[in-house]
Amino acid sequence: MSDANTYTPPKVWKWDQENGGKFANINRPIAGATHDKELPKGDHPLQLYSLATPNGVKVTILLEELLAKGHKGAEYDAWLINIGDGNQFGSGFVGVNPNSKIPALMDYSTEKPTRIFESGAILLYLAEKFGEFLPENPADRAELLSWLFWQVGSAPYLGGGFGHFYAYAPVKIEYCIDRFAMEVKRQLDVLDRRLADNQYLCGDEYTIADMAVWPWYGALVQNKVYEAAEFLQTHTYQNVVRWTEEIAARDAVKRGRIVNRAFGPLNEQLHERHDASDFELRTQDKLEAAE
């Protein structure tokens, strides 16, 4: 790997498989499956294949919120896809999501099974399917869609940009960290200004826009990703802090954030979710204690 101050790009880029970094073993410049592996399938119409990264947490929060509202059709099986092990490159998963990214969802309640990939698309699909967390008024719906797609477009600067260079890159490059830190702080200011006069992103109503944004920016504020809260002085965005804590206190959010979680405290890891009782009976601390 060349020094950041001396690197000159070649005329033609070539893939260096030994380029270092935390995720070097799963990054590659081609798509498609690397091995044959069928996906498991449970008894519920909704089959989720995911990991409790911020993008995965969006969907499990929504599913738990739908169940809390009494939508029995939102019952789901959640299967762990460990991206560190390359599970996302199995043939079954690629069949659901050709982009090999979590989360991916199969809906078997439709006449022909429906696949949905990309977390924002899954949120919108489920909100429309169950008629919840999505305003009917066209102007309010437009506001929601604007914030939903704001998250889709903005979070890569937080995760793949700031998070990568601050926390995961094999070398610390000042220019990259400064560039993306500036952008993330600008994004936090966007949120802070919006939340100064609104309880939630779309006003007084809690929606899928909040569910999309919270796992990324709420986790950042709470220092649960990248350990960068002090570096970014996230406590100064007081409206974001208020919103973050309010959403974190919701019971459905507390459940949703631990589904398909395979890291952190064992009592906050529920590798698979097939029934509401799993939250009480099958967190990793209980499973390991029973061995």
C-alpha positions in Angstrom: 0.0 0.0 0.0 1.4 3.4 -1.0 1.8 6.2 1.4 -1.2 8.6 1.3 1.1 11.5 0.5 3.0 9.9 -2.4 0.3 7.8 -4.2 -0.2 8.5 -7.9 -3.1 6.6 -9.4 -2.1 4.3 -12.3 -3.7 4.6 -15.7 -5.7 1.4 -15.1 -6.9 0.4 -11.7 -6.1 -3.1 -10.5 -7.6 -4.9 -7.5 -5.2 -5.5 -4.7 -6.7 -8.3 -2.6 -4.2 -7.5 0.2 -5.2 -3.9 0.6 -5.8 -4.2 4.3 -8.6 -2.8 6.4 -11.2 -4.6 8.6 -13.4 -5.7 5.7 -10.8 -6.4 3.1 -11.6 -10.1 3.1 -15.2 -9.5 1.9 -14.7 -6.6 -0.5 -14.3 -7.3 -4.2 -15.0 -5.5 -7.5 -17.4 -8.1 -8.9 -20.9 -9.2 -8.0 -22.5 -12.6 -7.9 -22.4 -15.7 -5.6 -19.1 -17.2 -4.4 -20.7 -20.4 -3.2 -23.9 -22.5 -3.3 -26.0 -22.1 -0.1 -29.8 -22.2 0.2 -31.5 -19.8 2.6 -33.4 -21.2 5.5 -37.2 -20.6 5.6 -39.4 -20.4 8.6 -43.2 -20.6 9.1 -44.1 -16.9 8.8 -45.0 -15.2 5.5 -42.2 -12.6 6.1 -38.6 -14.0 6.0 -35.9 -11.5 6.8 -32.2 -12.2 6.2 -30.1 -9.6 8.0 -27.6 -8.4 10.5 -28.1 -5.8 13.2 -26.1 -3.1 11.4 -27.8 0.3 11.2 -29.4 -0.7 7.9 -30.6 -4.0 9.3 -32.0 -2.5 12.5 -34.2 -0.2 10.4 -36.3 -3.1 9.3 -36.5 -5.0 12.6 -37.6 -1.9 14.3 -40.5 -1.4 11.8 -41.5 -5.0 12.1 -41.6 -4.9 15.9 -43.5 -1.6 15.7 -46.1 -3.2 13.4 -46.5 -6.1 15.7 -47.0 -3.7 18.6 -49.8 -2.2 16.7 -51.5 -5.5 16.4 -50.6 -6.5 12.8 -50.4 -10.2 13.1 -49.4 -10.4 9.4 -46.1 -8.7 10.3 -44.9 -11.8 12.2 -41.5 -12.7 10.8 -38.6 -15.1 10.9 -35.2 -13.2 11.1 -32.2 -15.2 10.0 -28.7 -14.1 10.7 -26.5 -13.2 7.7 -22.9 -12.8 9.0 -21.3 -10.5 6.5 -17.9 -11.0 8.1 -18.1 -14.6 7.1 -19.3 -13.8 3.6 -22.8 -15.2 4.1 -24.2 -12.5 1.8 -22.4 -14.1 -1.2 -24.3 -17.4 -0.9 -26.4 -18.3 -3.9 -29.6 -18.2 -2.0 -29.0 -14.7 -0.6 -27.8 -13.4 -4.0 -31.1 -14.7 -5.4 -33.0 -12.4 -3.0 -30.5 -9.5 -3.3 -28.2 -9.4 -6.3 -26.3 -6.6 -4.6 -25.2 -8.9 -1.7 -26.0 -6.4 1.0 -28.2 -6.9 4.1 -31.1 -6.7 4.7 -33.2 -8.7 2.3 -36.8 -9.7 2.7 -39.1 -12.3 1.1 -42.8 -11.9 1.4 -44.6 -15.2 0.9 -48.1 -13.8 1.5 -48.3 -12.5 -2.0 -49.7 -14.6 -5.0 -46.1 -14.9 -6.2 -43.4 -14.6 -3.6 -42.1 -11.0 -3.5 -38.4 -10.2 -2.9 -37.4 -6.7 -1.6 -33.9 -5.5 -1.1 -32.4 -2.2 0.0 -33.5 -1.1 3.5 -35.3 2.0 2.4 -37.3 0.0 -0.1 -38.2 -2.6 2.5 -39.4 0.2 4.9 -41.6 1.7 2.2 -42.9 -1.7 1.1 -43.9 -2.7 4.7 -45.4 0.7 5.5 -47.6 0.6 2.4 -48.5 -3.1 3.0 -49.8 -2.5 6.5 -50.9 1.1 6.2 -48.8 2.4 9.1 -46.1 5.0 9.7 -46.7 6.5 6.3 -49.0 9.6 6.1 -51.9 9.5 3.6 -51.8 13.3 3.0 -49.8 13.9 -0.2 -47.8 16.8 1.3 -47.0 14.9 4.5 -46.1 11.8 2.4 -43.8 14.0 0.3 -42.1 15.3 3.4 -41.6 11.7 4.7 -40.2 10.5 1.4 -37.8 13.5 1.3 -36.3 12.5 4.7 -36.3 8.8 3.9 -34.3 9.4 0.8 -32.1 12.0 2.6 -31.0 9.2 4.9 -30.4 6.9 1.9 -28.2 9.5 0.3 -26.5 10.8 3.4 -25.6 7.8 5.5 -22.9 6.5 3.1 -20.9 9.6 4.0 -21.3 8.7 7.6 -20.6 4.9 7.3 -18.5 4.3 4.2 -16.9 7.7 4.5 -16.3 8.9 8.0 -16.8 5.5 9.7 -14.4 3.7 7.4 -11.6 6.2 7.5 -11.9 7.1 11.2 -12.5 3.6 12.6 -11.6 0.9 10.1 -9.0 2.0 7.6 -5.5 0.5 8.1 -4.0 4.0 8.0 -5.3 7.2 9.4 -5.5 9.8 6.6 -6.0 13.3 7.9 -7.6 14.6 4.7 -10.1 11.8 4.5 -11.1 12.0 8.2 -11.4 15.8 8.1 -13.4 15.8 4.9 -16.0 13.3 6.1 -16.1 14.6 9.7 -17.0 18.0 8.3 -19.8 16.4 6.2 -21.2 14.4 9.1 -21.3 17.4 11.3 -23.2 19.3 8.6 -25.7 16.4 8.5 -26.1 16.5 12.2 -26.8 20.2 12.0 -29.4 19.6 9.3 -31.2 17.1 11.7 -30.7 19.4 14.7 -32.3 22.4 12.9 -35.2 20.2 11.7 -35.9 18.7 15.1 -35.7 22.1 16.9 -39.4 22.7 15.9 -40.6 19.2 15.3 -40.9 16.2 17.6 -40.1 13.9 14.8 -38.6 14.3 11.4 -42.1 14.7 9.7 -43.6 16.7 12.5 -45.7 15.3 15.3 -46.0 11.8 13.7 -43.5 9.0 14.2 -42.8 7.5 10.8 -40.5 5.2 8.8 -38.3 8.3 8.2 -37.4 8.3 11.9 -36.9 4.5 11.8 -34.5 5.0 8.9 -32.4 7.8 10.4 -32.3 6.8 14.0 -30.2 3.6 13.7 -27.4 5.6 12.0 -27.5 9.0 13.6 -28.9 8.0 17.0 -26.2 5.3 17.3 -23.6 8.0 16.5 -25.0 10.3 19.1 -25.0 7.5 21.7 -21.5 6.5 20.8 -22.6 3.1 19.7 -20.8 3.3 16.3 -17.2 4.3 15.6 -16.6 5.6 19.2 -16.6 9.1 17.7 -19.1 11.0 19.8 -16.5 13.0 21.6 -14.5 13.6 18.4 -17.6 14.9 16.7 -19.0 16.6 19.8 -22.4 15.0 19.2 -23.7 16.2 22.6 -23.9 19.7 21.2 -26.7 18.7 18.8 -29.3 18.9 21.6 -32.4 18.4 19.5 -30.9 15.3 17.9 -30.0 14.0 21.4 -33.6 14.6 22.6 -35.0 12.8 19.6 -32.5 10.0 19.9 -33.4 9.3 23.5 -37.1 9.5 22.9 -37.0 6.9 20.2 -34.6 4.7 22.1 -37.1 4.4 24.9 -39.7 2.8 22.7 -40.3 -0.9 23.6 -40.4 -1.9 19.9 -37.1 -0.2 19.3 -35.5 -1.9 22.2 -36.6 -5.2 20.7 -35.8 -4.4 17.1 -32.3 -3.2 17.7 -31.1 -6.6 19.1 -32.6 -8.9 16.4 -29.8 -10.5 14.3 -27.3 -8.9 16.6 -24.1 -11.0 16.9 -21.9 -8.5 18.7 -21.9 -6.6 22.0 -23.3 -7.7 25.3 -24.7 -11.3 25.2 -28.0 -10.2 26.7 -28.4 -7.8 23.7 -27.8 -10.5 21.1 -30.8 -12.3 19.5 -29.1 -14.1 16.6 -32.4 -15.4 15.2 -36.0 -14.3 15.9 -38.9 -16.6 15.1 -41.4 -15.7 17.9 -42.0 -12.9 20.4 -41.0 -15.2 23.2 -37.4 -15.3 21.8 -36.7 -12.0 23.4 -37.2 -13.6 26.8 -35.9 -17.0 26.1 -33.3 -17.0 23.4 -30.9 -14.1 23.8 -27.3 -15.3 23.6 -26.6 -15.1 27.3 -29.5 -17.5 28.1 -28.5 -19.9 25.3 -24.9 -20.1 26.5 -26.0 -20.5 30.1 -28.1 -23.4 29.1 -25.2 -25.3 27.4 
